[in-house]
Amino acid sequence: MNILFQKFSQNEYYGIIVSCIVHPLQSYYCYDIGHFWVFTDAHVDAFYRSDGDPATRCRNVSSDNRGRIIRKFGHFNCDTSSELLSSTLTAAKKIDSNIDFIIWMGDATSHLSSGANTILDVNRNFSQELRKKFPNTPIIPVLGNHDIVLDTNRSTRFMKFYNETKYNLLLNDANAVETFFKGGYYSLRFRTSKDKQQTLLRFIVLNTAMFQPQYNDFFDLHEPIEQIQWFNKTLLDAHDSHDRVLLLTHVPFGVNENLLYKFYDLKYEQKLLSIIDKYSSSIIMCLSGHRHQDIFRVYSSSNTTMGIIGHPSISPVGYLSQPSIRKYSYNRQTHTLKDYEQYSLNVNEAERTQKDRWALSYRFSSWYHQSKEITSTSLLRLIYLIRTNPMYSRRFLLTKHQTDRTTLKKHRIIQTLCALTLFNFDEFILCTRILEKKNADGDGAITPIDFEILADKLSTLIGQDDSKRREDYANARKTLCQEIMRADVNLDGKVTLDEWLKFHENLANELRKPDTSPEILEQVSQRINTTFHMLDLNHDGFIAVDEWIKTCHFFGVDEKAAANSFHQITKSDKLEEDRAKQLFFEYLKSDDPSHVSNCCLCFL
């Protein structure tokens, strides 16, 4: 089998032409079935130590590690070591190096890498390592949210990233580079056969960090709007050119069913999905990363069905996820996905044997009894089976959680099943309510569903009963629900009063330290920002006394007491943002029962 590379016309990439010297009956298969790898969420930690204590994310050696346990291939509490990254790419090359292209879905850097130099260094090393293992294979890279240097010159941010990370080793098409410099997104046309009349495969790569609410302050307002306008123009061009599109997004559309928030700012997701509604006939599939879990879902509207296939991560951190990679097969003529094989490394076995044995986890077609191909329509049919047939639902949950040792509570399973097709947050919550057939049950513990039911009642009481405003409000609830469930020490899906009190005792102790963990400070900052925006009902930049009283009243504080508490902290009829956030912080930090910040106890 000979592999030839041919340069095509402007805005097309190097296509792979495979000429086969085989029996005539085999030549059709050889010409028409191609393969490609998908890697995502490596999260390489430049400070990883193979003898590091998992309690320190494998960054520091513990005095208890007298036996010098070596974890060079990772641990479930830690991000990726350089050895694990090398093992991953080496395994992929050994399994199949004769592939048409590689999709790298983003997030090269550790969850703990916040400094610009570390982000750039890790991405540079990743570019070099990937190109070294696959010297001649076309690579389609996607920016992850952890790859972006936030505090930098916004006008040159992506040009600097490209130049300093040797991104040219991965992406060198002139037209693609031009839009990448502008905003980290691009389009690439790819020819998969010699036939000049063949429909081209087009990759449309979005920079989804621009659409995530937590990054709004790090992009100018015009940047996500310009990307959406570019997306509309590019999909229109693909439609008019009869290209077949693989849409690549690091962050998926829809609801995070684990933490109960929407991944995208609602106003941006609605615009993106309205564009997809117009041109969905051109889209083969949407591929995504970010979740660290093996999961898929389907977006559908009156005229649209678009599958969204997620991919498990290389990094084992997060959900007891075994480091995983995926190889797809596809039809080179129609570009339809045919099947995929997933390969994983057993982290516990690698620690025990000090050997990295990658093995086939499962094949989509045989695991789910699918005999033809992977299309958006076939995924929708499969979701019906997952929701109605115990065998399919068990297999889906096994692949999502990669273990049969996790005991899943009923509400967790329900949330997962509802999120498979429901992208509107209100519809998702309604689905979970119907299936749960319960309200907040008053058993002394809090579940995410209980939190959402209470929050939904609150949103109605304080004037957020307009459907669009309520979904905006649902987005703002993300951090508060996350923080509540951080206190779930035993991971049973509920937070007891003891867990809640202990969590805040530990948090206060941490905040009083002179060297408070930056990660803790970031979590607290997000929680405080979200609390302020929830109280600032009309979004005018301060909390008015009537807004304060309305919210206090919901929590059982009478109007007079609420008004008195408000005037204890400000002499005017409004509470400025800086003062409010300072009080919120002091409330979390102080253990003084007479401290004025206790006026905030309803909200935090």
C-alpha positions as CSV (number, residue, x, y, z in Angstrom):
1,M,0.0,0.0,0.0
2,N,1.6,3.3,-1.2
3,I,0.7,6.6,0.4
4,L,0.9,9.7,-1.8
5,F,0.5,13.4,-0.8
6,Q,-1.0,15.8,-3.3
7,K,-1.4,19.6,-2.9
8,F,-4.8,20.8,-4.2
9,S,-6.2,24.2,-4.9
10,Q,-6.4,27.2,-2.6
11,N,-8.1,26.6,0.8
12,E,-7.7,22.8,0.4
13,Y,-5.4,20.7,2.5
14,Y,-3.1,17.8,1.7
15,G,-5.3,14.9,0.8
16,I,-4.2,11.3,1.1
17,I,-4.5,9.2,-2.0
18,V,-4.2,5.5,-1.3
19,S,-3.4,3.3,-4.2
20,C,-4.0,-0.4,-3.6
21,I,-2.4,-3.4,-5.3
22,V,-5.0,-5.9,-4.2
23,H,-7.6,-8.3,-5.6
24,P,-10.1,-6.3,-7.7
25,L,-12.9,-7.3,-5.3
26,Q,-11.0,-5.7,-2.5
27,S,-10.1,-2.4,-4.2
28,Y,-13.5,-0.8,-3.6
29,Y,-13.1,-1.2,0.2
30,C,-9.5,0.0,0.1
31,Y,-10.3,3.1,-1.8
32,D,-13.5,4.0,0.0
33,I,-12.9,3.3,3.7
34,G,-10.5,5.6,5.5
35,H,-9.6,6.1,9.1
36,F,-8.7,8.9,11.4
37,W,-7.8,9.4,15.1
38,V,-9.4,11.7,17.6
39,F,-7.4,12.7,20.7
40,T,-8.7,15.2,23.3
41,D,-8.0,16.7,26.7
42,A,-4.4,15.7,27.4
43,H,-4.0,18.2,30.2
44,V,-0.3,17.7,30.5
45,D,1.1,18.8,33.8
46,A,4.6,20.2,33.5
47,F,5.1,19.8,37.2
48,Y,3.9,16.2,37.4
49,R,6.1,13.9,39.5
50,S,5.9,10.1,39.1
51,D,6.5,9.7,42.8
52,G,4.1,12.6,43.7
53,D,1.3,12.3,46.2
54,P,-2.2,12.2,44.5
55,A,-3.4,14.4,47.3
56,T,-1.2,17.2,45.8
57,R,-2.3,16.3,42.2
58,C,1.0,14.4,41.9
59,R,3.0,17.6,42.2
60,N,4.7,17.0,45.6
61,V,6.2,14.0,47.3
62,S,4.6,12.9,50.5
63,S,6.5,11.8,53.5
64,D,4.1,8.9,53.7
65,N,5.3,7.6,50.3
66,R,8.1,5.6,51.9
67,G,7.6,2.7,49.4
68,R,8.2,5.2,46.6
69,I,5.1,4.2,44.6
70,I,5.7,5.2,41.0
71,R,2.8,6.4,38.9
72,K,4.5,7.4,35.7
73,F,1.4,6.6,33.7
74,G,-1.0,8.7,35.8
75,H,-3.5,8.6,38.6
76,F,-7.2,9.5,38.8
77,N,-6.5,12.5,41.0
78,C,-3.9,13.9,38.7
79,D,-3.4,15.3,35.2
80,T,-1.2,13.8,32.5
81,S,2.5,13.1,32.9
82,S,4.9,13.4,30.0
83,E,5.3,9.6,30.1
84,L,1.5,9.1,29.7
85,L,1.3,11.5,26.7
86,S,4.2,9.8,25.0
87,S,2.6,6.4,25.8
88,T,-0.7,7.6,24.3
89,L,0.8,8.8,21.0
90,T,3.1,5.8,20.7
91,A,0.2,3.4,21.2
92,A,-1.9,5.2,18.5
93,K,1.0,5.0,16.1
94,K,1.4,1.3,16.8
95,I,-2.3,0.5,16.5
96,D,-2.6,2.4,13.2
97,S,-0.3,5.0,11.7
98,N,-1.8,4.6,8.2
99,I,-4.6,7.0,8.7
100,D,-6.0,9.9,6.7
101,F,-5.8,12.6,9.4
102,I,-5.8,13.3,13.1
103,I,-8.3,15.5,14.9
104,W,-6.8,17.0,18.1
105,M,-9.8,18.4,20.1
106,G,-7.8,20.6,22.5
107,D,-6.8,21.2,26.1
108,A,-3.2,20.4,26.1
109,T,-2.4,22.1,29.4
110,S,-3.1,21.0,33.0
111,H,-6.2,22.2,34.9
112,L,-3.6,23.8,37.3
113,S,-1.6,25.6,34.6
114,S,-2.7,29.3,34.7
115,G,0.4,31.1,33.8
116,A,1.0,32.2,30.2
117,N,4.5,30.7,30.0
118,T,3.4,27.3,31.2
119,I,0.4,27.3,28.8
120,L,2.6,28.2,25.8
121,D,5.4,25.8,26.8
122,V,3.1,22.8,27.2
123,N,1.4,23.5,23.9
124,R,4.7,23.9,22.1
125,N,5.9,20.5,23.5
126,F,2.6,19.0,22.5
127,S,2.8,20.2,19.0
128,Q,6.3,18.9,18.6
129,E,5.5,15.5,20.2
130,L,2.4,15.0,18.0
131,R,4.2,15.9,14.8
132,K,7.2,13.7,15.8
133,K,5.0,10.7,16.2
134,F,3.0,11.4,13.0
135,P,5.4,13.3,10.7
136,N,3.3,13.2,7.5
137,T,-0.2,13.0,8.8
138,P,-2.6,16.0,8.4
139,I,-3.7,17.3,11.8
140,I,-6.7,19.4,12.5
141,P,-6.3,21.1,15.9
142,V,-9.0,22.7,18.0
143,L,-8.4,25.2,20.8
144,G,-9.6,24.1,24.2
145,N,-10.5,26.5,27.0
146,H,-7.3,25.6,28.9
147,D,-5.1,26.4,25.9
148,I,-6.0,30.1,25.8
149,V,-3.9,32.7,27.5
150,L,-6.5,34.9,29.1
151,D,-4.5,37.9,30.4
152,T,-2.7,39.1,27.4
153,N,-3.1,41.6,24.5
154,R,-6.4,40.6,22.9
155,S,-5.6,41.9,19.5
156,T,-2.6,39.6,19.1
157,R,-3.5,36.8,21.4
158,F,-4.0,34.0,18.9
159,M,-1.1,35.1,16.6
160,K,1.2,35.0,19.6
161,F,-0.1,31.5,20.6
162,Y,0.4,30.3,17.0
163,N,3.9,31.6,16.8
164,E,5.1,30.6,20.2
165,T,3.6,27.1,20.4
166,K,4.8,26.0,16.9
167,Y,1.2,25.6,15.9
168,N,2.5,25.7,12.3
169,L,3.5,22.1,12.8
170,L,-0.2,21.3,13.1
171,L,-1.9,24.0,11.0
172,N,-0.3,25.7,8.0
173,D,-3.1,26.4,5.5
174,A,-2.9,30.1,4.7
175,N,-6.6,30.8,4.8
176,A,-7.1,28.8,8.0
177,V,-4.2,30.6,9.7
178,E,-5.7,34.0,8.8
179,T,-8.9,33.4,10.7
180,F,-7.1,31.6,13.5
181,F,-5.0,34.7,14.1
182,K,-8.3,36.6,14.3
183,G,-10.1,34.5,16.8
184,G,-8.7,30.9,17.1
185,Y,-11.3,29.5,14.7
186,Y,-11.0,28.4,11.1
187,S,-12.3,26.3,8.2
188,L,-10.3,23.7,6.2
189,R,-11.3,21.8,3.0
190,F,-9.9,18.3,2.6
191,R,-9.9,16.0,-0.5
192,T,-10.0,12.3,0.3
193,S,-9.8,10.9,-3.2
194,K,-8.3,11.5,-6.6
195,D,-11.7,12.3,-8.1
196,K,-11.7,16.0,-8.9
197,Q,-15.5,15.9,-9.0
198,Q,-15.7,14.5,-5.5
199,T,-17.6,16.3,-2.8
200,L,-15.0,17.8,-0.4
201,L,-14.8,17.2,3.3
202,R,-14.8,20.5,5.2
203,F,-13.7,20.9,8.8
204,I,-15.3,23.9,10.6
205,V,-13.4,24.5,13.8
206,L,-15.0,26.8,16.5
207,N,-13.3,28.5,19.4
208,T,-15.9,27.7,22.0
209,A,-14.2,29.4,24.9
210,M,-15.7,32.7,23.5
211,F,-19.2,31.3,24.2
212,Q,-18.6,30.1,27.8
213,P,-20.1,32.5,30.4
214,Q,-17.1,32.2,32.7
215,Y,-14.8,33.7,30.0
216,N,-17.0,36.6,29.0
217,D,-14.7,39.1,30.7
218,F,-11.7,37.9,28.8
219,F,-13.0,38.6,25.3
220,D,-14.2,41.8,23.8
221,L,-18.0,41.9,23.1
222,H,-17.5,41.9,19.3
223,E,-15.3,38.8,19.3
224,P,-18.0,36.1,19.8
225,I,-20.4,38.0,17.5
226,E,-17.8,38.1,14.8
227,Q,-17.1,34.4,15.2
228,I,-20.9,33.6,14.9
229,Q,-21.1,35.8,11.7
230,W,-18.1,33.9,10.3
231,F,-19.7,30.6,11.2
232,N,-22.9,31.6,9.3
233,K,-20.9,32.7,6.3
234,T,-18.7,29.6,6.3
235,L,-21.6,27.2,6.6
236,L,-23.5,29.0,3.8
237,D,-20.4,28.6,1.6
238,A,-20.1,24.9,2.5
239,H,-23.7,24.4,1.6
240,D,-23.4,26.2,-1.7
241,S,-20.2,24.3,-2.5
242,H,-21.9,21.0,-1.6
243,D,-19.1,20.3,0.9
244,R,-19.8,17.8,3.7
245,V,-19.0,19.3,7.1
246,L,-17.5,17.9,10.3
247,L,-18.2,20.5,12.9
248,L,-15.5,20.5,15.6
249,T,-16.1,22.1,19.0
250,H,-14.0,21.6,22.1
251,V,-17.0,22.3,24.4
252,P,-20.3,20.6,23.3
253,F,-23.7,22.2,23.0
254,G,-26.4,21.6,25.6
255,V,-26.6,21.0,29.4
256,N,-24.0,19.6,31.8
257,E,-26.2,17.0,33.4
258,N,-23.7,16.3,36.1
259,L,-23.5,19.9,37.5
260,L,-26.7,21.3,36.0
261,Y,-25.7,24.2,34.0
262,K,-25.5,25.1,30.3
263,F,-22.1,25.0,28.7
264,Y,-22.7,28.1,26.5
265,D,-24.1,31.5,27.2
266,L,-27.7,31.2,26.1
267,K,-27.7,34.1,23.7
268,Y,-24.7,32.6,21.8
269,E,-25.9,29.0,21.7
270,Q,-29.3,30.1,20.4
271,K,-27.6,32.0,17.5
272,L,-25.3,29.1,16.7
273,L,-28.1,26.6,16.7
274,S,-30.3,28.8,14.5
275,I,-27.5,28.7,11.9
276,I,-27.2,25.0,12.3
277,D,-30.9,24.7,11.7
278,K,-30.5,26.4,8.3
279,Y,-27.6,24.3,7.1
280,S,-27.8,21.0,9.0
281,S,-28.2,19.0,5.8
282,S,-24.5,19.8,5.1
283,I,-23.3,18.6,8.6
284,I,-22.1,15.0,8.9
285,M,-21.6,15.2,12.7
286,C,-20.4,17.5,15.5
287,L,-17.4,16.1,17.4
288,S,-16.5,17.5,20.8
289,G,-14.2,17.1,23.8
290,H,-14.1,18.8,27.2
291,R,-16.4,16.4,29.1
292,H,-13.7,13.7,29.8
293,Q,-16.5,11.2,29.3
294,D,-17.7,8.9,26.6
295,I,-21.1,10.4,25.8
296,F,-23.2,11.5,22.8
297,R,-26.4,13.4,22.3
298,V,-28.6,14.7,19.5
299,Y,-29.8,18.2,18.8
300,S,-33.1,18.3,17.0
301,S,-35.6,20.8,15.9
302,S,-38.5,20.8,13.4
303,N,-36.1,20.5,10.4
304,T,-32.8,19.5,12.1
305,T,-31.1,16.5,13.5
306,M,-27.4,16.9,14.4
307,G,-25.5,14.3,16.4
308,I,-22.9,15.5,18.9
309,I,-20.3,12.9,19.8
310,G,-18.1,13.5,22.8
311,H,-14.8,11.8,23.5
312,P,-13.1,10.5,26.7
313,S,-9.9,12.2,27.7
314,I,-6.2,11.3,27.7
315,S,-6.1,12.8,31.2
316,P,-7.4,10.4,33.8
317,V,-8.5,13.2,36.2
318,G,-12.1,13.9,36.8
319,Y,-14.5,10.9,36.5
320,L,-12.3,7.8,37.1
321,S,-11.7,8.0,33.3
322,Q,-9.1,5.6,31.9
323,P,-6.9,7.4,29.4
324,S,-8.5,6.8,26.0
325,I,-8.2,7.5,22.3
326,R,-10.6,6.8,19.4
327,K,-10.1,5.6,15.8
328,Y,-12.9,6.2,13.4
329,S,-13.6,4.6,10.0
330,Y,-15.4,6.6,7.4
331,N,-16.5,6.4,3.8
332,R,-14.1,8.5,1.7
333,Q,-16.7,9.1,-1.0
334,T,-19.7,10.1,1.1
335,H,-17.6,11.1,4.3
336,T,-20.2,9.3,6.5
337,L,-18.9,7.9,9.7
338,K,-18.9,4.1,9.6
339,D,-17.7,2.9,13.0
340,Y,-15.2,3.6,15.7
341,E,-12.8,1.7,18.0
342,Q,-11.9,3.0,21.4
343,Y,-8.6,2.1,23.1
344,S,-7.8,2.7,26.7
345,L,-5.0,2.3,29.3
346,N,-5.8,0.8,32.7
347,V,-4.2,3.2,35.1
348,N,-4.3,0.9,38.1
349,E,-2.8,-2.0,36.2
350,A,-0.1,0.4,34.7
351,E,0.8,1.4,38.3
352,R,1.0,-2.2,39.5
353,T,3.0,-3.5,36.5
354,Q,4.9,-0.3,35.5
355,K,3.9,-1.2,31.9
356,D,1.6,0.6,29.6
357,R,-0.7,-1.9,27.9
358,W,-3.2,-0.2,25.7
359,A,-6.2,-2.4,24.7
360,L,-9.4,-2.2,22.7
361,S,-12.2,-1.1,25.0
362,Y,-15.0,-1.6,22.6
363,R,-16.2,-1.2,19.0
364,F,-19.3,1.0,18.6
365,S,-21.0,-1.3,16.1
366,S,-20.7,-4.4,18.2
367,W,-21.2,-2.8,21.6
368,Y,-24.5,-1.1,20.5
369,H,-25.5,-3.7,17.9
370,Q,-25.4,-1.1,15.1
371,S,-24.8,-2.7,11.7
372,K,-24.6,0.2,9.2
373,E,-23.1,3.6,10.0
374,I,-23.0,6.4,12.6
375,T,-25.3,9.2,11.5
376,S,-27.3,11.8,13.4
377,T,-30.5,9.8,12.6
378,S,-29.1,6.5,13.8
379,L,-27.9,8.1,17.0
380,L,-31.4,9.4,17.6
381,R,-32.7,5.9,17.2
382,L,-30.1,4.6,19.5
383,I,-31.0,7.1,22.2
384,Y,-34.6,5.8,22.0
385,L,-33.2,2.3,22.7
386,I,-31.0,3.7,25.6
387,R,-34.1,5.2,27.2
388,T,-36.4,2.2,26.8
389,N,-34.2,-0.9,26.8
390,P,-32.2,-1.8,30.0
391,M,-29.5,-3.5,28.0
392,Y,-28.7,-0.4,25.9
393,S,-29.0,2.0,28.9
394,R,-26.6,-0.2,30.9
395,R,-24.1,-0.3,28.1
396,F,-24.3,3.5,27.6
397,L,-23.8,4.2,31.3
398,L,-20.9,1.7,31.4
399,T,-19.1,3.5,28.6
400,K,-19.8,6.9,30.1
401,H,-18.5,6.0,33.5
402,Q,-15.9,3.4,32.3
403,T,-16.6,1.1,35.3
404,D,-19.3,-1.1,36.7
405,R,-18.2,-0.3,40.2
406,T,-19.8,3.1,40.4
407,T,-23.2,3.1,42.1
408,L,-25.4,5.6,40.2
409,K,-28.2,7.2,42.1
410,K,-31.6,7.2,40.3
411,H,-31.5,11.0,39.8
412,R,-28.1,10.8,38.2
413,I,-29.3,8.3,35.6
414,I,-32.5,10.4,35.0
415,Q,-30.4,13.6,34.4
416,T,-28.2,11.7,31.9
417,L,-31.1,10.4,30.0
418,C,-32.9,13.7,29.8
419,A,-29.8,15.6,28.6
420,L,-29.4,13.3,25.6
421,T,-31.8,15.3,23.5
422,L,-33.0,18.3,25.7
423,F,-30.9,21.5,25.1
424,N,-33.4,23.9,26.6
425,F,-32.7,24.1,30.4
426,D,-36.3,24.5,31.4
427,E,-37.3,21.4,29.3
428,F,-34.4,19.5,30.8
429,I,-35.5,20.3,34.4
430,L,-39.1,19.5,33.5
431,C,-38.0,16.1,32.2
432,T,-36.1,15.3,35.4
433,R,-39.1,16.4,37.5
434,I,-41.5,14.2,35.6
435,L,-39.2,11.2,35.9
436,E,-38.3,11.8,39.5
437,K,-42.0,12.5,40.4
438,K,-40.9,14.4,43.5
439,N,-40.3,17.8,44.8
440,A,-37.6,18.9,47.2
441,D,-38.3,16.1,49.7
442,G,-37.3,17.7,53.0
443,D,-35.1,14.8,54.1
444,G,-32.4,17.2,55.4
445,A,-30.1,16.7,52.4
446,I,-29.7,18.6,49.1
447,T,-29.4,17.1,45.7
448,P,-28.8,19.0,42.4
449,I,-32.4,18.4,41.5
450,D,-33.6,19.8,44.8
451,F,-31.4,22.9,44.3
452,E,-32.9,23.4,40.8
453,I,-36.5,23.1,42.0
454,L,-35.9,25.7,44.7
455,A,-34.0,27.9,42.4
456,D,-36.7,27.7,39.8
457,K,-39.3,28.8,42.4
458,L,-37.0,31.7,43.3
459,S,-36.6,32.7,39.7
460,T,-40.4,33.0,39.4
461,L,-40.8,34.9,42.6
462,I,-38.3,37.5,41.8
463,G,-39.7,38.3,38.4
464,Q,-37.7,35.9,36.2
465,D,-40.8,34.1,34.9
466,D,-40.2,35.2,31.3
467,S,-38.9,32.0,29.6
468,K,-35.8,33.7,28.1
469,R,-34.9,35.5,31.3
470,R,-35.4,32.3,33.3
471,E,-32.9,30.4,31.1
472,D,-30.4,33.3,31.5
473,Y,-31.0,33.0,35.2
474,A,-30.4,29.3,35.0
475,N,-27.0,29.9,33.5
476,A,-26.1,32.2,36.4
477,R,-26.9,29.3,38.8
478,K,-24.1,27.2,37.6
479,T,-21.5,28.1,40.1
480,L,-23.8,27.9,43.1
481,C,-24.9,24.4,42.3
482,Q,-21.3,23.4,41.6
483,E,-20.3,24.8,45.0
484,I,-23.1,23.0,46.8
485,M,-22.1,19.7,45.3
486,R,-18.4,20.2,46.2
487,A,-19.4,19.5,49.7
488,D,-20.6,16.0,48.8
489,V,-17.7,14.2,50.3
490,N,-19.0,10.7,50.0
491,L,-20.2,11.3,46.4
492,D,-23.7,9.9,47.1
493,G,-25.3,12.7,45.2
494,K,-26.5,14.5,48.3
495,V,-25.1,17.1,50.7
496,T,-26.0,16.6,54.3
497,L,-25.9,19.4,56.9
498,D,-22.8,17.9,58.4
499,E,-21.1,17.9,55.0
500,W,-22.2,21.4,54.3
501,L,-20.9,22.8,57.7
502,K,-17.6,20.9,57.4
503,F,-17.0,22.1,53.9
504,H,-17.4,25.7,54.9
505,E,-15.2,25.3,58.0
506,N,-12.4,24.0,55.8
507,L,-13.1,26.7,53.2
508,A,-12.8,29.5,55.9
509,N,-9.6,28.0,57.2
510,E,-8.1,28.0,53.7
511,L,-9.2,31.6,53.0
512,R,-7.5,32.8,56.2
513,K,-4.1,31.4,55.1
514,P,-1.6,33.9,53.6
515,D,-0.9,31.5,50.7
516,T,-4.5,30.5,49.8
517,S,-4.6,28.1,46.9
518,P,-5.2,30.0,43.6
519,E,-7.6,27.3,42.6
520,I,-9.7,27.9,45.8
521,L,-9.6,31.7,45.2
522,E,-10.8,31.2,41.6
523,Q,-13.7,29.0,42.8
524,V,-14.7,31.5,45.5
525,S,-14.5,34.3,43.0
526,Q,-16.8,32.6,40.5
527,R,-19.2,31.9,43.4
528,I,-19.2,35.5,44.5
529,N,-19.6,36.9,41.0
530,T,-22.5,34.5,40.3
531,T,-24.2,35.5,43.6
532,F,-24.0,39.2,42.8
533,H,-25.5,38.7,39.3
534,M,-28.3,36.7,40.7
535,L,-29.2,39.4,43.2
536,D,-28.7,42.2,40.7
537,L,-32.0,41.4,39.1
538,N,-32.1,44.2,36.5
539,H,-28.4,43.9,35.8
540,D,-27.7,47.6,36.4
541,G,-24.4,47.0,38.3
542,F,-25.7,47.3,41.9
543,I,-28.2,45.7,44.3
544,A,-31.1,47.9,45.1
545,V,-32.9,47.6,48.4
546,D,-36.0,46.1,46.8
547,E,-33.9,43.5,45.1
548,W,-32.3,42.6,48.4
549,I,-35.7,42.4,50.2
550,K,-37.4,40.3,47.5
551,T,-34.6,37.7,47.7
552,C,-34.4,37.7,51.5
553,H,-38.2,37.2,51.6
554,F,-37.9,34.0,49.6
555,F,-35.5,32.7,52.3
556,G,-38.0,33.4,55.1
557,V,-36.7,36.8,56.2
558,D,-39.5,39.3,56.8
559,E,-39.4,42.6,55.0
560,K,-38.5,44.7,58.0
561,A,-35.6,42.5,59.0
562,A,-34.4,42.4,55.4
563,A,-34.5,46.2,55.1
564,N,-32.6,46.6,58.5
565,S,-29.9,44.2,57.3
566,F,-29.5,46.1,54.1
567,H,-29.1,49.5,55.9
568,Q,-26.5,48.0,58.2
569,I,-24.1,47.5,55.3
570,T,-24.9,50.6,53.3
571,K,-26.4,54.0,54.1
572,S,-27.8,54.5,50.6
573,D,-30.6,52.7,48.8
574,K,-28.2,50.6,46.7
575,L,-25.2,48.3,47.3
576,E,-22.3,48.8,45.0
577,E,-20.8,45.8,43.3
578,D,-17.3,46.1,44.9
579,R,-18.8,46.5,48.4
580,A,-21.2,43.6,47.9
581,K,-18.5,41.2,46.7
582,Q,-16.2,42.3,49.6
583,L,-19.0,41.4,52.1
584,F,-19.6,38.0,50.4
585,F,-15.9,37.2,50.7
586,E,-15.8,38.2,54.3
587,Y,-18.8,36.1,55.1
588,L,-17.1,33.0,53.7
589,K,-13.9,33.8,55.5
590,S,-15.0,35.0,58.9
591,D,-16.2,32.9,61.9
592,D,-17.2,36.0,63.9
593,P,-21.0,35.7,64.5
594,S,-21.3,39.5,65.0
595,H,-19.5,40.4,61.7
596,V,-21.6,42.6,59.5
597,S,-21.1,40.2,56.6
598,N,-23.6,37.8,58.2
599,C,-26.3,39.9,56.6
600,C,-25.3,37.9,53.5
601,L,-25.9,34.5,55.0
602,C,-29.1,33.9,53.0
603,F,-27.3,33.9,49.7
604,L,-24.0,32.1,50.3
